[in-house]
């Protein structure tokens, strides 16, 4: 075969590579996504936002299962008027509920609400520690969402859509900003409690390169399974093996220009660096006893959540961009008061300690805290086993619920939004989930409409096709 015939039968990919067309095309696509050759080599290299940010890290305290807002954050003495009676049909017409009927009877909350802080924010007696931080938080009582079942609502909150396959908020933020930590993942997930609905879809990377996937850490033993070397493998042998794998992958990356290959190279290198960094992260021996006591580490029922909150602070100190601290489950269809008391006893002290600890270390202004679930609970009662004392619970309620924010770019010591007399509908300053997402991105220096990723011919974004920055939340 002569050389002319040989070149005629070369593949199209070889032709593009030979004459530099593939390189030019890749550069064009990367430029459209606001990336450079440097970010292709290391996708987690720190990147500038659209404008000067107030926050550079996020700790999202996701209360999976949906806490009851009328028992924790939104006092409704008006419920006593309707207690034991159904609401008028005019108020419940066309209402869609997950388990109960619109004719279900109203249940007044037995909780006691007391003004807290200089701002006078009213909080439940189940949240005595958070009450000491009332002047630091912005309580949003007017949240709304589009889904009334757990998994779709969690997907909407964490990914901006109710369908599988979209990137989570942590993935979007690490895609947009990269990470300042070279030895830990840019996006870490910590969990406590029991039960889950959305699972890994709440911290998935969707159609983004896999390097932006949330990495689940354990609070005991190896933070990530198989992080330690097996018997007979020392650091030099592992480094030599990784160098060979890296060179092979890089050769393939140079030919194919596939972002997933770059992500794989970066993941292998990060895993190697984590082997020394992760054990140090979990070593609390240098934390003062006062700090451990403030969080509730080593004591029950706070230990598990306290450990995760303290880890979250240590992670943002080390440059981790997004920490998702999850606690399940707040899904109290029955035994509401017992369940709320148990979960608040486990989480209230650590969450408040995290606020105070970040503040005293000078990190609160640069760390955005978000606390909340996927929707709220109905003012009507749900009874799974009629006749049993203390068995009462509440159904899912997407039309009005509460979340709170603090730290980077948020104006603390205020309540935003109002619901009606029974906590059924928002009557002032409605904040949709997409508005919350837009506001989070704004605090990080992003125009949510411009933080996009081209996928299947369409520019996707976290806020889908909606969302407005809620200026009342901002400092």
N, C-alpha and C positions, 0 to 999 in steps of 0.2 A: 504494500500500500504506500503510495507516495504521500508527501507531506500535504499536498493540496487536498487530497481526498480525506486525509486524517482530520484536517481542520473543518472540513465541510460537515462532518458527522459529530462534531462536538455538541454537547448539550447546550441548551439555551442559558442555563445557569453559568456554565463555563464561559460562554460568550460574554455574558454580562460582567463576570469577574475579570476576564482577560482584558477587556477594554475599559474597565472602570465604571461602567454604567450602573452596576449594582451599588457601588460605593456612593455614587452621586445620588441615586434614588434613596438609599438609606439616609444620607445626610439631609435630604429634603424632608423625608418623613419625620426624622428626629427634630428638625427645625420647626415643623408644624406643631409638634408636641412640646416645644419649648425646651428641648434637651440638647445635649452636646456630646461629643465623642467621649468626654470625661465621664458623663453619667451613664453612657453605654458600657464603659469599662467597669465602673463601680456605681450601680444604680442608687446606692444610698448616700452618695456624696452630698453634703449639705448644699441646698439650692436656695436662692433668694425668693421671697414671695413677691406679690404684685406691688405692695406698698409696705411702709414701716409697720411692723406688727406690735401689738401689746403683749401677746403671749407667744411663747416658742415651744411649749410642751402642753400636752393634754392628759389629764387623768379623768377618765369617764367611769364613774361609779354606777354601773348598770344594775338596777334592782329588778332582776328578771322575775316576771310573774305579775307585776303591777301592784304597787302599794296602794292602799286606800287613802285617797287624798282627804276625804271628809273626816277621817279618823286621825290624820297626822298633820295636815297643812292648811286645810280650808274649813274653819269652824262654821257650822251651819245650825245655829239654834232654831232656825225656822223648821228644821226637820221634826222638832217636837210637836208641832202643830199637826203634822200628818202621820205621826208615829202610829203604826198599827193599821193604817188605812191605805188603800190604793190611791194613786194620783188620778186627777181628772183625765178623762179620755183625750181632752184637748191638748194635754201636755205630752201624751205618750203615743199619739196617732203616728203611724208609720215608723215607730221605733223598732229597730232591729237589735235584739239582745242574743247573747250566746246560749244561755240556758234557761233563764226565767222568762215569764210572760210580762208584757207591759202592765198587766193588772196586779202584779206582785205588790205586797204591802211595803210601805216605807219603814225604815228602821233608823231612828235617831241614834247618833253616836253617843256612847257613854263616856267618851274621853273629855278631859278638862283642858281647855286652852287658856294659856296665860301669856300676856304681853312680855316680850323679851328684848333686851338690848335698849339702846337709846332710841332706836327706830320704832319700838313697840310692836314688833312683828309677833303675831299670835301663833304659837306652836303647841302641839299636843304634849301632854304629860308623859308620853312615851319617848319624847325626844329632849330630855333635860340637858344633855351635853351639847347638842346642836344649838339649843337656846342660848348658850354662852357665846356662840359665834354669830348671832343674828345680825350684827352690824357688818359682818363680812360677806353675807350671802345675799343674793338676789333671788327671791322666791317668786316663781311664775305660777300663778294659780289659774291660768287661762290656756293651758295646753290643749290641743285637739289633734286627733289623728283620723285616718281614713279606714282603719281596720279594727275589728272587734274580736278577733281571735289572736292568740299569742304569737304564733309563728309569723303570720303576715305582718302583724304590728311590729314585731321585733325587726323583721327585715326592713320595714319602712323606716323605722327609727335609725337603724344602724347602716343601711345601704341606700336609702332614698327611694326604694321601690318594694313592691310586695312579691316580686318574682325572684327566683333563684338566679345566681350568676352575676350579680352586680357587686362591685367592690364595697367593702365596709368603710366606715368613716376613717378608721385608723389606717387602712390601706391608702385611701385618697390623700390623707395628710402626709404620710411618709413618701408617697409618690410626689407630692407637691414640694415638700421641704427637705426630703432626705432625712438623714439622722446625724446627730452630733456625736453619737457613741460609735466608736470603731470596734468595740469588743462585745457589744450586746446588740440584739436586734433593735431595729427602729420602732417596732410595734410588738408589744408584749401583752399577753392575756393572763390574768390571775383569777382564780375562781374559788368560791366557798359556798356553803349551804348545800342543799340537796335538790335534785331534779333539774331538768332543763327542757326548753322547748325548741329554740332556734339552733342551738349547738354551734357547730363550726361556721355556719353561714353568717353568724354575727361578727365574726372576725376574719372572714374570707377575703381573698384578693380579687375574686371575680375574674374579669377579663384583663386585669393588670398583670404585669410580670410577677412570677411567684415570689420574688424577693420581698414584695410588699405584704405578703400574708402575715397575719398575726401569729406569733409563736407562743404557745401555751407553756407557761412555767409552772413547775410544782414548787411548793413552799418547803418541802423536806426532801432529803436525799439529793440526787442529781436533779438540777432544775429542769433539764430536758433529758428524756430517756436516751441511753446509749451515748451520753456525752463523754463518759470516762473511757479511756483506752482499755481494750481487752488485755488479758494476760499475755505477756510476751511482746507487746508492742510499746516501744518507748517513743519519746517525742521526736527523736531524729528519724526513726523509721517512718513515723506518720508524716513528718514534714517532707521527706523524700517522696513518699507515695503521693501526697497531695500535689507536689511540684510536677510530677509526671502527669497526673490527671489534669492539672491546670493547663499544662502545655498542650495536651491532646485536645482538650475542650477549646483552648484559644485558637488552635489551628482550624478546628471546625467552625468556630465563631467567625474567623476571618473570611472563610469561604461562604458561609450561609447568612451571616448578618442577623441571626435569630436572637432576639432579646432574652429568650428563655435560657440560652446557653450562657449569656453574661450573668443572668440571675443565678444559674447553677454554680458558676465559678465563684461569684460573690458569696453564696451560701456556704460553700465548702470552706472558704477562707474565714468567714465569720465563725463557723462552728469551731475551727481550730483555735481562734482567739478566745472564744467563749470558755474553752476548757480551763483557762486560768482565771478569767474574769468572773464567771458565774459563781464558783464556790465563794469567792470573796464577797460577792453581792449578798449571799445568804448568811454571811458571818456577822452576827449582831454583837459580837464581843466588844466592839469599839463604841457601841451605842451606850449612853448613860442609862443607869437604872431608872432615873426619872423619866427619860424618854420612853423606855419600855413600859413603865407603869402608866404613862399618859395614854399610850395606845391600848393598853390592856394585853400586851404580849405575855404569854405564859400563864394566863388566867382564863377561866371559863366564865361565861360563854363567848368571850371576845377574842380568844387567841387566834383562831383561823383568819377572821377578817382583819384583826389588828396586824397580824403578820403581813398580810397582803397590802394593807395601807402603808405600813412602814417600808415594805419593798418598793411600793410605787414611788415614795419619796426618794429612796435611794437610787431608783432608776432614773428619775428626772435629773437628779444630781449628776448622774453619769452620762447624760445626754440622750437617753431614750426619748423618742419623740411622742409616742402615744402609748399610754398604759390603760388597759381596759380591766377594771376591777369589778368582777361580777359576783353577785350574791343571789342565790336562788333558794327557795322559791317564795314569792309573795302572793301566790295565787290562792287567796283565801275564800274559796267558795263556801267553806264551813269553818267553824271554830275561829272566826275572825279575830276576836280579842286575844285568844291564846296564841294564835299565829303571829299577830302583830307584836305582841309583847315579847315573844321569843326572838323574832328577827330584829326588833329595835334594840333589845338587850345585847345582841351580838354585834350590831353595826353602828349604833349611835355614838358610843364613845370613840371607836377608832376613826370614824369619819370626822368628828369634831377635832380629834387630835391631829389629823392630817392637815386641817386648815391652820390650826395654831402652830404646828411644826413648820409648815411652809412659810408662814408669816414671820416667825422668829428667825428663820434662816435666810430671809430676804428672797425667797423663791415664789411667794404667792403672786406677786405682780407679773411674773413671767410664766406662771403655770395656770392654765384654765381648768377649773374643776366643774364637772357636770354630774349631777345626781338625779336619778329617776328611772322609771320603768316605761313600758311600751304603751300603756294607757292607764286609766283609773278604774274606780269601782262605782257601782250604782248606789244611789241613795236608797234603793229598794233592797229588801232582804232576800237572800236565797237560803232555803232550808233543805238540806239534803236528806236529813232523817227527822221528820216532824215529831215534835213532842219531846225531844232531848234538849235539856237545858244547856245553854251555852254553845249550841251547835250552829248558831246563825252565822251566815257569811254574806258576801256581796258578789254580784256578777260583774262581768267586764263592762267597762264604760269608756268609749272613745271620745265622747262629746265634751268632756271637761275634766281635766286632771292637773296635777301639780308636779313641777320639777324645780330644782334650784341649781344655781350656778354661782361660782365665786372665782376670784383671782383675775388672771390676765385679761384686762380690758373690760371687766364687768363692774358695774356700779353696785356695791354692796349696800346693805341696810335698807332695802326697799322691797316692796311687794308690787309686782306687775300683773295686771289683769284681775278681773272680777267675774265671779259666777253668780247665778241667781240665788234665791233664798234657800234652795235645797241642794245646790251644787250640781244641778242637772245640765245646765247649758251655760256657755260663756256669754256674758253680756257686755264686756268691755275688754279691749286690747287682746283679741284672739291671737294666739301664737300657734301656728301649725308646725308640725314636725319639720317641714322644709324650711320654715323661718328660723327654727332653732339651728338647723344645720348651716344655713347661710350666715347666721350670727357667729357661730363657732369659727367658721372659716374667716370671717371678717376679723375676728380677734387675732387670728394667726397671720393676717396680712394678705388675705386672698379675696378677690372679687369672685364670688361663687359661680358666676356665669362664665368666667374665663378659665377656671380650673377644670379642664376637660381632657378627655382621652378619646382618640379616634378609634372606634371599634365597629366593624361591619358597615363602614360607610357613614357612620353617624358620630358626632361629637357628644359623648356622654358626660354627665357631671353628677356629683353627689345629690344635688337638689332637683334632679330630673329636669322638668321644664317649669318649675315654680320656685317659690321661696323669696322672701325679702328680709333684709337685715332689720332686726328689731332694735331701733335706736334707743328706746327707753332702757334697754338692758345695759347699755354701754356707759362706761365711766367718762 
